[in-house]
């Protein structure tokens, strides 16, 4: 179990780092948006590339930040039953939710998006807009993002099983292990 918990900590560190990258992408998108507005209204100049890079950065924020959101237990959850059961029952709900919903969904989407990203890379697919950008980076972010959520799901599954086995002490906010 120690090796699996070590793997879980490594996955958590990776997704925490990528969550910070996603936060920086928000700043970059805001700066580009402001710069684009200034260029458009002050100098009557605009480019589709400025608009598209904002979309790409937004995709990066969502897809690279999603795994960290799961790690921090800040994802959307239907709490009707979840909040009215014991901590142990919550652990079991999480285990089944990860196995039955999170893994199949994220792995399927990563698998389905991979060929599209590779094809865009191989063909040099470009935006149809004048001055548009290459499409493969944003297509690759979609694939990588779903893979990262699946990987974080593995980390969460390891932590839940460790907690059920008594190998991991959990705080009252049981999603975050005590240090």
N, C-alpha and C positions, 0 to 999 in steps of 0.2 A: 504493500500500500504506500510505503514511503516513496518509492520510485514514481508511482502514479501522481502522488501529491506534488512531487518535485516537477513533473511534467506540467501539472495544472498551474503551478506558480510561474513556470516559464511562459505558458500560453497567456496567463494573466498579464505578465510584464509586457509581452509583445502587443497585446491589444490595448494596454494602458498607454504605451508609446504611440500607437496608431491613433488612439483617441486624442492625444495631444497634437498630433499632425493634423487631424480633422479640425481641431479648434483653430489651428493656424490657417487652415484653408478658409475658414469663415472670415478671418481677418483679411486674407488675400482677396476673397470675393468682394468684401465690402470696399476695399481700396480700389479694386478694378472698377467696380460699379460707380464709385464716386468719381474716379478719373474719367470714365466713359461719359458720365453726365457733364462734367466740366468741359471735356473736349467737344461734346456735341453742342452745348449751349454757348460756350465762350468762343469757340473757334469754328463752329459749324462743320465739324469733322466727326465721322463715326465709322466704325468698322464692324462687320459681322463677327470677326474674330473676338472682339471685346465681349460681345454678347455670349458667344459660344463658350468662351473660357469661363464665364460666370456659371453657365450650366454645368460644365465639366467639374468645376470646383464644388458646386453643390452636390453633384453625384459623389465626389470624393468625400465630402462631409458626411453624407448619409451612409455610404457603403463602408467607409473606413471607421466611422463612429459607431455603427450598429453593434459591433462585437463588444466594444467598451461599454455601451449602454447595457447590454446583457450582463457583462461582468459586474457592473455597479448595481444591478437589479433595478434599473430605472426604466425598463421596458414596460409596455402596456400589458396589463394582466386583468382578467376578469376576476374580481375579488368576492363575488357573491358567496362562494363556498370556501374559497381559499382562506379568508380571514376568520372564518368561524370554526376552523379545525385546529387540532394540536400541531405543534412544530413538527412532530414525527410524521403526521399525515401530510403536512405541507411538503416535507422532503419526498414522500412517495408520489405526491401529485407532480412535483417537479421532475422526478425520475421518469415517470410515464409520459409526461408532456415532452420532455427532451427526446425520448426514444420514439414516441409515436407521431409527434408533430414537427418538432424543430429539426431533427436530423433528416427525415425524408424530404421536407420542404426545402431546406437550405442546400442539401446535397444535390437534389434534383435541379434546382435553379442554377447552381454552380456548374453542374454537368451540361445542362442545356445551353448556358451562355458561353461556355468555353469554345465550341466550334465557331460561333459567331465572332468572338473576339479574335480568334486565330485567322479566320477568313479575312477580317478587316485589316489585320496586320499584313497578311500575305499579299493582299490586293492593293494595299495603300489606300483604302477607302477614305474618301474625303467628304466633307459636308457639301451638300448641293448649293449652299449659299455662296455668293461671291465673297471671296476672302475668308471662307470657312476653314475649319481645322480638320486635321486627321481624326478619324473616328475610333481607331483602335485603342487609344488610351482610355477613353471613357467606357468602351465596351469591356476592356480588361478589368477596370475597376469594379464593374458589376460582378464579374466572375469571382474575382479575388474577395470582394466584400462578402458574398454568400459563403465562400469557403472559410473566411475568418469567423463568421457567425457560427458555422458548424464546429469549427475548432474551439471556439469559446464554449459552445454547448458541451463539447467533450470535457473541458475543464470543469464546468458546472456539474456535469454528471459525476465526475470523479469526486468532487467535494461533497455532493449529496450522498453518494454511497459511503464515503469515509465517515460522514456524520451519522448515517444509519448504523454503521458498524462500531461507532464510538471511537474512531481513530482521529476525529477532528472535533475540537471543542468549538462550539458556536456561541456567538453573543446573542442577545435578545433580538437583534436584527440579524437573524441567523444566516443571511446571505453572505455576510462578511465575516470571515474567520477571525477569532481573537488573535492578536499578535503576541 
